[in-house]
Amino acid sequence: MLRKLIITVAGSLLTLLGIALIVLPGPAWLLLPIGLAILSLEYDWARKWLKKSQGYMTQSAYWLDKKIRHIRYGR
């Protein structure tokens, strides 16, 4: 019971801080997945959102890599 409470509080705080940092300056891209990863230890809904956010991060990385290659090499 205490383990679930600690996971819920820590994961919720990091996730909420990450959400706040979307509009405020800060590393939202870092705190959101960490908070969701902690919450996913106990909650299936958090695991689903973590997988979804990982997919978005992968797509964003491919897009950015394509843009950088286009600028550098003119492809």
PDB file of N, CA, C and O in Angstrom:
ATOM      1  N   MET A   1       0.823  -1.195   0.000  1.00  0.00           N
ATOM      2  CA  MET A   1       0.000   0.000   0.000  1.00  0.00           C
ATOM      3  C   MET A   1       0.868   1.261   0.000  1.00  0.00           C
ATOM      4  O   MET A   1       0.588   2.212  -0.730  1.00  0.00           O
ATOM      5  N   LEU A   2       1.916   1.264   0.817  1.00  0.00           N
ATOM      6  CA  LEU A   2       2.810   2.417   0.889  1.00  0.00           C
ATOM      7  C   LEU A   2       3.565   2.596  -0.423  1.00  0.00           C
ATOM      8  O   LEU A   2       3.796   3.722  -0.863  1.00  0.00           O
ATOM      9  N   ARG A   3       3.952   1.471  -1.050  1.00  0.00           N
ATOM     10  CA  ARG A   3       4.656   1.527  -2.334  1.00  0.00           C
ATOM     11  C   ARG A   3       3.791   2.201  -3.392  1.00  0.00           C
ATOM     12  O   ARG A   3       4.270   3.058  -4.135  1.00  0.00           O
ATOM     13  N   LYS A   4       2.524   1.818  -3.463  1.00  0.00           N
ATOM     14  CA  LYS A   4       1.615   2.402  -4.457  1.00  0.00           C
ATOM     15  C   LYS A   4       1.423   3.891  -4.194  1.00  0.00           C
ATOM     16  O   LYS A   4       1.351   4.676  -5.140  1.00  0.00           O
ATOM     17  N   LEU A   5       1.341   4.292  -2.942  1.00  0.00           N
ATOM     18  CA  LEU A   5       1.177   5.700  -2.588  1.00  0.00           C
ATOM     19  C   LEU A   5       2.407   6.510  -3.012  1.00  0.00           C
ATOM     20  O   LEU A   5       2.269   7.596  -3.573  1.00  0.00           O
ATOM     21  N   ILE A   6       3.590   5.992  -2.750  1.00  0.00           N
ATOM     22  CA  ILE A   6       4.829   6.694  -3.115  1.00  0.00           C
ATOM     23  C   ILE A   6       4.941   6.814  -4.640  1.00  0.00           C
ATOM     24  O   ILE A   6       5.304   7.869  -5.159  1.00  0.00           O
ATOM     25  N   ILE A   7       4.629   5.735  -5.344  1.00  0.00           N
ATOM     26  CA  ILE A   7       4.679   5.763  -6.812  1.00  0.00           C
ATOM     27  C   ILE A   7       3.673   6.763  -7.360  1.00  0.00           C
ATOM     28  O   ILE A   7       3.983   7.519  -8.281  1.00  0.00           O
ATOM     29  N   THR A   8       2.479   6.769  -6.803  1.00  0.00           N
ATOM     30  CA  THR A   8       1.437   7.689  -7.274  1.00  0.00           C
ATOM     31  C   THR A   8       1.825   9.145  -7.034  1.00  0.00           C
ATOM     32  O   THR A   8       1.659   9.982  -7.921  1.00  0.00           O
ATOM     33  N   VAL A   9       2.328   9.450  -5.870  1.00  0.00           N
ATOM     34  CA  VAL A   9       2.694  10.832  -5.547  1.00  0.00           C
ATOM     35  C   VAL A   9       3.889  11.288  -6.390  1.00  0.00           C
ATOM     36  O   VAL A   9       3.850  12.360  -6.994  1.00  0.00           O
ATOM     37  N   ALA A  10       4.934  10.488  -6.430  1.00  0.00           N
ATOM     38  CA  ALA A  10       6.131  10.883  -7.180  1.00  0.00           C
ATOM     39  C   ALA A  10       5.839  10.992  -8.673  1.00  0.00           C
ATOM     40  O   ALA A  10       6.235  11.967  -9.312  1.00  0.00           O
ATOM     41  N   GLY A  11       5.158  10.014  -9.227  1.00  0.00           N
ATOM     42  CA  GLY A  11       4.831  10.048 -10.647  1.00  0.00           C
ATOM     43  C   GLY A  11       3.899  11.185 -11.005  1.00  0.00           C
ATOM     44  O   GLY A  11       4.056  11.821 -12.047  1.00  0.00           O
ATOM     45  N   SER A  12       2.932  11.443 -10.147  1.00  0.00           N
ATOM     46  CA  SER A  12       1.990  12.542 -10.400  1.00  0.00           C
ATOM     47  C   SER A  12       2.692  13.891 -10.354  1.00  0.00           C
ATOM     48  O   SER A  12       2.443  14.748 -11.201  1.00  0.00           O
ATOM     49  N   LEU A  13       3.564  14.087  -9.375  1.00  0.00           N
ATOM     50  CA  LEU A  13       4.282  15.356  -9.277  1.00  0.00           C
ATOM     51  C   LEU A  13       5.154  15.606 -10.507  1.00  0.00           C
ATOM     52  O   LEU A  13       5.159  16.710 -11.052  1.00  0.00           O
ATOM     53  N   LEU A  14       5.883  14.593 -10.940  1.00  0.00           N
ATOM     54  CA  LEU A  14       6.742  14.765 -12.111  1.00  0.00           C
ATOM     55  C   LEU A  14       5.920  14.988 -13.382  1.00  0.00           C
ATOM     56  O   LEU A  14       6.287  15.801 -14.230  1.00  0.00           O
ATOM     57  N   THR A  15       4.811  14.262 -13.507  1.00  0.00           N
ATOM     58  CA  THR A  15       3.959  14.423 -14.680  1.00  0.00           C
ATOM     59  C   THR A  15       3.318  15.808 -14.699  1.00  0.00           C
ATOM     60  O   THR A  15       3.306  16.465 -15.740  1.00  0.00           O
ATOM     61  N   LEU A  16       2.792  16.254 -13.574  1.00  0.00           N
ATOM     62  CA  LEU A  16       2.178  17.580 -13.513  1.00  0.00           C
ATOM     63  C   LEU A  16       3.203  18.684 -13.750  1.00  0.00           C
ATOM     64  O   LEU A  16       2.912  19.677 -14.418  1.00  0.00           O
ATOM     65  N   LEU A  17       4.397  18.509 -13.203  1.00  0.00           N
ATOM     66  CA  LEU A  17       5.454  19.487 -13.451  1.00  0.00           C
ATOM     67  C   LEU A  17       5.830  19.510 -14.931  1.00  0.00           C
ATOM     68  O   LEU A  17       6.066  20.577 -15.497  1.00  0.00           O
ATOM     69  N   GLY A  18       5.884  18.340 -15.553  1.00  0.00           N
ATOM     70  CA  GLY A  18       6.165  18.270 -16.982  1.00  0.00           C
ATOM     71  C   GLY A  18       5.084  18.942 -17.808  1.00  0.00           C
ATOM     72  O   GLY A  18       5.389  19.615 -18.793  1.00  0.00           O
ATOM     73  N   ILE A  19       3.826  18.771 -17.425  1.00  0.00           N
ATOM     74  CA  ILE A  19       2.723  19.435 -18.120  1.00  0.00           C
ATOM     75  C   ILE A  19       2.834  20.944 -17.968  1.00  0.00           C
ATOM     76  O   ILE A  19       2.620  21.684 -18.929  1.00  0.00           O
ATOM     77  N   ALA A  20       3.166  21.403 -16.773  1.00  0.00           N
ATOM     78  CA  ALA A  20       3.330  22.845 -16.555  1.00  0.00           C
ATOM     79  C   ALA A  20       4.486  23.399 -17.382  1.00  0.00           C
ATOM     80  O   ALA A  20       4.429  24.534 -17.855  1.00  0.00           O
ATOM     81  N   LEU A  21       5.525  22.605 -17.555  1.00  0.00           N
ATOM     82  CA  LEU A  21       6.696  23.072 -18.303  1.00  0.00           C
ATOM     83  C   LEU A  21       6.495  23.056 -19.816  1.00  0.00           C
ATOM     84  O   LEU A  21       7.372  23.484 -20.566  1.00  0.00           O
ATOM     85  N   ILE A  22       5.346  22.565 -20.260  1.00  0.00           N
ATOM     86  CA  ILE A  22       5.035  22.676 -21.688  1.00  0.00           C
ATOM     87  C   ILE A  22       4.872  24.141 -22.053  1.00  0.00           C
ATOM     88  O   ILE A  22       5.331  24.574 -23.110  1.00  0.00           O
ATOM     89  N   VAL A  23       4.221  24.908 -21.186  1.00  0.00           N
ATOM     90  CA  VAL A  23       4.008  26.330 -21.462  1.00  0.00           C
ATOM     91  C   VAL A  23       5.051  27.215 -20.786  1.00  0.00           C
ATOM     92  O   VAL A  23       5.267  28.350 -21.210  1.00  0.00           O
ATOM     93  N   LEU A  24       5.685  26.717 -19.760  1.00  0.00           N
ATOM     94  CA  LEU A  24       6.746  27.450 -19.076  1.00  0.00           C
ATOM     95  C   LEU A  24       8.092  26.967 -19.617  1.00  0.00           C
ATOM     96  O   LEU A  24       8.185  25.863 -20.154  1.00  0.00           O
ATOM     97  N   PRO A  25       9.130  27.785 -19.479  1.00  0.00           N
ATOM     98  CA  PRO A  25      10.442  27.313 -19.950  1.00  0.00           C
ATOM     99  C   PRO A  25      10.987  26.208 -19.045  1.00  0.00           C
ATOM    100  O   PRO A  25      11.049  26.352 -17.824  1.00  0.00           O
ATOM    101  N   GLY A  26      11.369  25.127 -19.665  1.00  0.00           N
ATOM    102  CA  GLY A  26      11.917  24.017 -18.898  1.00  0.00           C
ATOM    103  C   GLY A  26      11.860  22.725 -19.684  1.00  0.00           C
ATOM    104  O   GLY A  26      11.319  22.691 -20.790  1.00  0.00           O
ATOM    105  N   PRO A  27      12.416  21.657 -19.121  1.00  0.00           N
ATOM    106  CA  PRO A  27      12.533  20.383 -19.843  1.00  0.00           C
ATOM    107  C   PRO A  27      11.285  19.501 -19.727  1.00  0.00           C
ATOM    108  O   PRO A  27      11.336  18.435 -19.114  1.00  0.00           O
ATOM    109  N   ALA A  28      10.179  19.938 -20.307  1.00  0.00           N
ATOM    110  CA  ALA A  28       8.945  19.146 -20.263  1.00  0.00           C
ATOM    111  C   ALA A  28       9.147  17.802 -20.946  1.00  0.00           C
ATOM    112  O   ALA A  28       8.600  16.793 -20.501  1.00  0.00           O
ATOM    113  N   TRP A  29       9.932  17.778 -22.031  1.00  0.00           N
ATOM    114  CA  TRP A  29      10.162  16.548 -22.779  1.00  0.00           C
ATOM    115  C   TRP A  29      10.892  15.498 -21.942  1.00  0.00           C
ATOM    116  O   TRP A  29      10.883  14.313 -22.277  1.00  0.00           O
ATOM    117  N   LEU A  30      11.515  15.930 -20.868  1.00  0.00           N
ATOM    118  CA  LEU A  30      12.237  15.011 -19.998  1.00  0.00           C
ATOM    119  C   LEU A  30      11.366  14.543 -18.832  1.00  0.00           C
ATOM    120  O   LEU A  30      11.354  13.357 -18.501  1.00  0.00           O
ATOM    121  N   LEU A  31      10.639  15.473 -18.213  1.00  0.00           N
ATOM    122  CA  LEU A  31       9.885  15.132 -17.009  1.00  0.00           C
ATOM    123  C   LEU A  31       8.607  14.350 -17.292  1.00  0.00           C
ATOM    124  O   LEU A  31       8.234  13.480 -16.505  1.00  0.00           O
ATOM    125  N   LEU A  32       7.943  14.639 -18.382  1.00  0.00           N
ATOM    126  CA  LEU A  32       6.704  13.915 -18.697  1.00  0.00           C
ATOM    127  C   LEU A  32       6.931  12.407 -18.837  1.00  0.00           C
ATOM    128  O   LEU A  32       6.230  11.635 -18.183  1.00  0.00           O
ATOM    129  N   PRO A  33       7.875  11.960 -19.656  1.00  0.00           N
ATOM    130  CA  PRO A  33       8.073  10.509 -19.758  1.00  0.00           C
ATOM    131  C   PRO A  33       8.556   9.866 -18.458  1.00  0.00           C
ATOM    132  O   PRO A  33       8.198   8.726 -18.164  1.00  0.00           O
ATOM    133  N   ILE A  34       9.359  10.582 -17.684  1.00  0.00           N
ATOM    134  CA  ILE A  34       9.820  10.021 -16.412  1.00  0.00           C
ATOM    135  C   ILE A  34       8.646   9.835 -15.463  1.00  0.00           C
ATOM    136  O   ILE A  34       8.518   8.794 -14.819  1.00  0.00           O
ATOM    137  N   GLY A  35       7.785  10.856 -15.377  1.00  0.00           N
ATOM    138  CA  GLY A  35       6.602  10.750 -14.520  1.00  0.00           C
ATOM    139  C   GLY A  35       5.682   9.632 -14.967  1.00  0.00           C
ATOM    140  O   GLY A  35       5.174   8.872 -14.142  1.00  0.00           O
ATOM    141  N   LEU A  36       5.465   9.527 -16.278  1.00  0.00           N
ATOM    142  CA  LEU A  36       4.606   8.453 -16.791  1.00  0.00           C
ATOM    143  C   LEU A  36       5.239   7.081 -16.578  1.00  0.00           C
ATOM    144  O   LEU A  36       4.532   6.108 -16.315  1.00  0.00           O
ATOM    145  N   ALA A  37       6.559   6.995 -16.691  1.00  0.00           N
ATOM    146  CA  ALA A  37       7.238   5.714 -16.456  1.00  0.00           C
ATOM    147  C   ALA A  37       7.071   5.271 -15.006  1.00  0.00           C
ATOM    148  O   ALA A  37       6.867   4.088 -14.733  1.00  0.00           O
ATOM    149  N   ILE A  38       7.158   6.210 -14.089  1.00  0.00           N
ATOM    150  CA  ILE A  38       6.957   5.870 -12.673  1.00  0.00           C
ATOM    151  C   ILE A  38       5.513   5.435 -12.442  1.00  0.00           C
ATOM    152  O   ILE A  38       5.264   4.435 -11.769  1.00  0.00           O
ATOM    153  N   LEU A  39       4.558   6.190 -13.002  1.00  0.00           N
ATOM    154  CA  LEU A  39       3.151   5.827 -12.832  1.00  0.00           C
ATOM    155  C   LEU A  39       2.811   4.504 -13.504  1.00  0.00           C
ATOM    156  O   LEU A  39       1.922   3.785 -13.048  1.00  0.00           O
ATOM    157  N   SER A  40       3.516   4.177 -14.586  1.00  0.00           N
ATOM    158  CA  SER A  40       3.216   2.936 -15.307  1.00  0.00           C
ATOM    159  C   SER A  40       3.602   1.687 -14.505  1.00  0.00           C
ATOM    160  O   SER A  40       3.210   0.575 -14.859  1.00  0.00           O
ATOM    161  N   LEU A  41       4.354   1.869 -13.448  1.00  0.00           N
ATOM    162  CA  LEU A  41       4.652   0.729 -12.576  1.00  0.00           C
ATOM    163  C   LEU A  41       3.402   0.197 -11.897  1.00  0.00           C
ATOM    164  O   LEU A  41       3.344  -0.981 -11.543  1.00  0.00           O
ATOM    165  N   GLU A  42       2.396   1.053 -11.710  1.00  0.00           N
ATOM    166  CA  GLU A  42       1.168   0.662 -11.021  1.00  0.00           C
ATOM    167  C   GLU A  42      -0.103   0.795 -11.852  1.00  0.00           C
ATOM    168  O   GLU A  42      -1.096   0.126 -11.566  1.00  0.00           O
ATOM    169  N   TYR A  43      -0.088   1.648 -12.880  1.00  0.00           N
ATOM    170  CA  TYR A  43      -1.321   1.955 -13.598  1.00  0.00           C
ATOM    171  C   TYR A  43      -1.189   1.640 -15.086  1.00  0.00           C
ATOM    172  O   TYR A  43      -0.226   2.048 -15.736  1.00  0.00           O
ATOM    173  N   ASP A  44      -2.168   0.912 -15.614  1.00  0.00           N
ATOM    174  CA  ASP A  44      -2.169   0.557 -17.038  1.00  0.00           C
ATOM    175  C   ASP A  44      -2.391   1.770 -17.935  1.00  0.00           C
ATOM    176  O   ASP A  44      -1.818   1.840 -19.022  1.00  0.00           O
ATOM    177  N   TRP A  45      -3.212   2.729 -17.502  1.00  0.00           N
ATOM    178  CA  TRP A  45      -3.474   3.915 -18.316  1.00  0.00           C
ATOM    179  C   TRP A  45      -2.190   4.717 -18.520  1.00  0.00           C
ATOM    180  O   TRP A  45      -1.988   5.302 -19.583  1.00  0.00           O
ATOM    181  N   ALA A  46      -1.333   4.746 -17.518  1.00  0.00           N
ATOM    182  CA  ALA A  46      -0.065   5.474 -17.650  1.00  0.00           C
ATOM    183  C   ALA A  46       0.857   4.756 -18.631  1.00  0.00           C
ATOM    184  O   ALA A  46       1.595   5.398 -19.378  1.00  0.00           O
ATOM    185  N   ARG A  47       0.814   3.420 -18.626  1.00  0.00           N
ATOM    186  CA  ARG A  47       1.631   2.654 -19.568  1.00  0.00           C
ATOM    187  C   ARG A  47       1.190   2.947 -21.000  1.00  0.00           C
ATOM    188  O   ARG A  47       2.025   3.062 -21.897  1.00  0.00           O
ATOM    189  N   LYS A  48      -0.119   3.068 -21.214  1.00  0.00           N
ATOM    190  CA  LYS A  48      -0.637   3.375 -22.546  1.00  0.00           C
ATOM    191  C   LYS A  48      -0.160   4.756 -23.003  1.00  0.00           C
ATOM    192  O   LYS A  48       0.279   4.914 -24.143  1.00  0.00           O
ATOM    193  N   TRP A  49      -0.243   5.756 -22.119  1.00  0.00           N
ATOM    194  CA  TRP A  49       0.192   7.114 -22.476  1.00  0.00           C
ATOM    195  C   TRP A  49       1.700   7.195 -22.657  1.00  0.00           C
ATOM    196  O   TRP A  49       2.186   7.969 -23.482  1.00  0.00           O
ATOM    197  N   LEU A  50       2.441   6.404 -21.896  1.00  0.00           N
ATOM    198  CA  LEU A  50       3.891   6.372 -22.055  1.00  0.00           C
ATOM    199  C   LEU A  50       4.266   5.833 -23.438  1.00  0.00           C
ATOM    200  O   LEU A  50       5.121   6.403 -24.115  1.00  0.00           O
ATOM    201  N   LYS A  51       3.635   4.746 -23.855  1.00  0.00           N
ATOM    202  CA  LYS A  51       3.901   4.188 -25.182  1.00  0.00           C
ATOM    203  C   LYS A  51       3.538   5.189 -26.275  1.00  0.00           C
ATOM    204  O   LYS A  51       4.257   5.326 -27.265  1.00  0.00           O
ATOM    205  N   LYS A  52       2.409   5.892 -26.088  1.00  0.00           N
ATOM    206  CA  LYS A  52       1.988   6.880 -27.069  1.00  0.00           C
ATOM    207  C   LYS A  52       2.997   8.026 -27.143  1.00  0.00           C
ATOM    208  O   LYS A  52       3.344   8.473 -28.236  1.00  0.00           O
ATOM    209  N   SER A  53       3.467   8.501 -25.998  1.00  0.00           N
ATOM    210  CA  SER A  53       4.439   9.605 -25.994  1.00  0.00           C
ATOM    211  C   SER A  53       5.773   9.159 -26.588  1.00  0.00           C
ATOM    212  O   SER A  53       6.448   9.952 -27.244  1.00  0.00           O
ATOM    213  N   GLN A  54       6.160   7.913 -26.372  1.00  0.00           N
ATOM    214  CA  GLN A  54       7.390   7.403 -26.975  1.00  0.00           C
ATOM    215  C   GLN A  54       7.278   7.371 -28.497  1.00  0.00           C
ATOM    216  O   GLN A  54       8.251   7.642 -29.202  1.00  0.00           O
ATOM    217  N   GLY A  55       6.100   7.042 -28.996  1.00  0.00           N
ATOM    218  CA  GLY A  55       5.881   7.061 -30.433  1.00  0.00           C
ATOM    219  C   GLY A  55       6.000   8.467 -30.996  1.00  0.00           C
ATOM    220  O   GLY A  55       6.597   8.667 -32.054  1.00  0.00           O
ATOM    221  N   TYR A  56       5.431   9.445 -30.291  1.00  0.00           N
ATOM    222  CA  TYR A  56       5.530  10.841 -30.733  1.00  0.00           C
ATOM    223  C   TYR A  56       6.980  11.331 -30.709  1.00  0.00           C
ATOM    224  O   TYR A  56       7.408  12.058 -31.606  1.00  0.00           O
ATOM    225  N   MET A  57       7.725  10.937 -29.694  1.00  0.00           N
ATOM    226  CA  MET A  57       9.130  11.344 -29.613  1.00  0.00           C
ATOM    227  C   MET A  57       9.942  10.739 -30.755  1.00  0.00           C
ATOM    228  O   MET A  57      10.809  11.405 -31.321  1.00  0.00           O
ATOM    229  N   THR A  58       9.670   9.499 -31.091  1.00  0.00           N
ATOM    230  CA  THR A  58      10.370   8.846 -32.194  1.00  0.00           C
ATOM    231  C   THR A  58      10.064   9.544 -33.516  1.00  0.00           C
ATOM    232  O   THR A  58      10.966   9.809 -34.311  1.00  0.00           O
ATOM    233  N   GLN A  59       8.786   9.839 -33.744  1.00  0.00           N
ATOM    234  CA  GLN A  59       8.397  10.541 -34.976  1.00  0.00           C
ATOM    235  C   GLN A  59       9.052  11.920 -35.040  1.00  0.00           C
ATOM    236  O   GLN A  59       9.523  12.332 -36.100  1.00  0.00           O
ATOM    237  N   SER A  60       9.086  12.623 -33.929  1.00  0.00           N
ATOM    238  CA  SER A  60       9.708  13.951 -33.896  1.00  0.00           C
ATOM    239  C   SER A  60      11.203  13.866 -34.175  1.00  0.00           C
ATOM    240  O   SER A  60      11.751  14.724 -34.867  1.00  0.00           O
ATOM    241  N   ALA A  61      11.864  12.849 -33.649  1.00  0.00           N
ATOM    242  CA  ALA A  61      13.299  12.685 -33.883  1.00  0.00           C
ATOM    243  C   ALA A  61      13.575  12.407 -35.354  1.00  0.00           C
ATOM    244  O   ALA A  61      14.520  12.960 -35.917  1.00  0.00           O
ATOM    245  N   TYR A  62      12.767  11.560 -35.986  1.00  0.00           N
ATOM    246  CA  TYR A  62      12.941  11.293 -37.419  1.00  0.00           C
ATOM    247  C   TYR A  62      12.705  12.550 -38.244  1.00  0.00           C
ATOM    248  O   TYR A  62      13.454  12.827 -39.181  1.00  0.00           O
ATOM    249  N   TRP A  63      11.679  13.307 -37.907  1.00  0.00           N
ATOM    250  CA  TRP A  63      11.364  14.538 -38.630  1.00  0.00           C
ATOM    251  C   TRP A  63      12.516  15.538 -38.517  1.00  0.00           C
ATOM    252  O   TRP A  63      12.936  16.125 -39.514  1.00  0.00           O
ATOM    253  N   LEU A  64      13.024  15.729 -37.290  1.00  0.00           N
ATOM    254  CA  LEU A  64      14.111  16.668 -37.073  1.00  0.00           C
ATOM    255  C   LEU A  64      15.383  16.210 -37.791  1.00  0.00           C
ATOM    256  O   LEU A  64      16.098  17.030 -38.366  1.00  0.00           O
ATOM    257  N   ASP A  65      15.665  14.921 -37.759  1.00  0.00           N
ATOM    258  CA  ASP A  65      16.838  14.395 -38.456  1.00  0.00           C
ATOM    259  C   ASP A  65      16.730  14.644 -39.960  1.00  0.00           C
ATOM    260  O   ASP A  65      17.714  15.005 -40.605  1.00  0.00           O
ATOM    261  N   LYS A  66      15.549  14.454 -40.507  1.00  0.00           N
ATOM    262  CA  LYS A  66      15.325  14.705 -41.933  1.00  0.00           C
ATOM    263  C   LYS A  66      15.546  16.180 -42.276  1.00  0.00           C
ATOM    264  O   LYS A  66      16.147  16.492 -43.303  1.00  0.00           O
ATOM    265  N   LYS A  67      15.068  17.080 -41.428  1.00  0.00           N
ATOM    266  CA  LYS A  67      15.248  18.513 -41.648  1.00  0.00           C
ATOM    267  C   LYS A  67      16.719  18.906 -41.582  1.00  0.00           C
ATOM    268  O   LYS A  67      17.189  19.697 -42.400  1.00  0.00           O
ATOM    269  N   ILE A  68      17.438  18.364 -40.623  1.00  0.00           N
ATOM    270  CA  ILE A  68      18.860  18.691 -40.475  1.00  0.00           C
ATOM    271  C   ILE A  68      19.651  18.190 -41.679  1.00  0.00           C
ATOM    272  O   ILE A  68      20.530  18.890 -42.184  1.00  0.00           O
ATOM    273  N   ARG A  69      19.341  16.982 -42.137  1.00  0.00           N
ATOM    274  CA  ARG A  69      20.027  16.461 -43.324  1.00  0.00           C
ATOM    275  C   ARG A  69      19.737  17.319 -44.545  1.00  0.00           C
ATOM    276  O   ARG A  69      20.622  17.561 -45.365  1.00  0.00           O
ATOM    277  N   HIS A  70      18.516  17.770 -44.663  1.00  0.00           N
ATOM    278  CA  HIS A  70      18.135  18.625 -45.794  1.00  0.00           C
ATOM    279  C   HIS A  70      18.919  19.942 -45.781  1.00  0.00           C
ATOM    280  O   HIS A  70      19.373  20.414 -46.823  1.00  0.00           O
ATOM    281  N   ILE A  71      19.068  20.519 -44.607  1.00  0.00           N
ATOM    282  CA  ILE A  71      19.805  21.793 -44.484  1.00  0.00           C
ATOM    283  C   ILE A  71      21.290  21.581 -44.728  1.00  0.00           C
ATOM    284  O   ILE A  71      21.917  22.374 -45.430  1.00  0.00           O
ATOM    285  N   ARG A  72      21.866  20.516 -44.157  1.00  0.00           N
ATOM    286  CA  ARG A  72      23.302  20.282 -44.286  1.00  0.00           C
ATOM    287  C   ARG A  72      23.727  19.839 -45.668  1.00  0.00           C
ATOM    288  O   ARG A  72      24.701  20.344 -46.226  1.00  0.00           O
ATOM    289  N   TYR A  73      22.989  18.890 -46.213  1.00  0.00           N
ATOM    290  CA  TYR A  73      23.441  18.251 -47.447  1.00  0.00           C
ATOM    291  C   TYR A  73      22.591  18.620 -48.666  1.00  0.00           C
ATOM    292  O   TYR A  73      22.894  18.195 -49.780  1.00  0.00           O
ATOM    293  N   GLY A  74      21.552  19.390 -48.467  1.00  0.00           N
ATOM    294  CA  GLY A  74      20.716  19.826 -49.569  1.00  0.00           C
ATOM    295  C   GLY A  74      19.926  18.704 -50.226  1.00  0.00           C
ATOM    296  O   GLY A  74      19.598  18.783 -51.410  1.00  0.00           O
ATOM    297  N   ARG A  75      19.621  17.665 -49.465  1.00  0.00           N
ATOM    298  CA  ARG A  75      18.857  16.534 -50.004  1.00  0.00           C
ATOM    299  C   ARG A  75      17.387  16.714 -49.745  1.00  0.00           C
ATOM    300  O   ARG A  75      16.584  15.862 -50.127  1.00  0.00           O
TER     301      ARG A  75
END
